[in-house]
């Protein structure tokens, strides 16, 4: 952005970004695979019965650590 364009920019208005180049086929495949994994996690979570009095959030055992209020502990 040139200084002339910057001076004409209205405060609080978003700055126009340059267009991004198209994604490569490998990147598109990776994004599709990641979305499929997220959809599968959501599907499995919806099948489980609701937990009463649980800590909420994703299952901590899956990640190998437990996090509550930003503090993590490994067992």
Residue pairs with C-beta under 8 A, 6 or more apart in sequence:
1 9
1 15
9 15
23 31
41 58
45 58
55 68
60 66
60 67
64 74
65 72
65 73
65 74
66 72
66 73
66 74
66 75
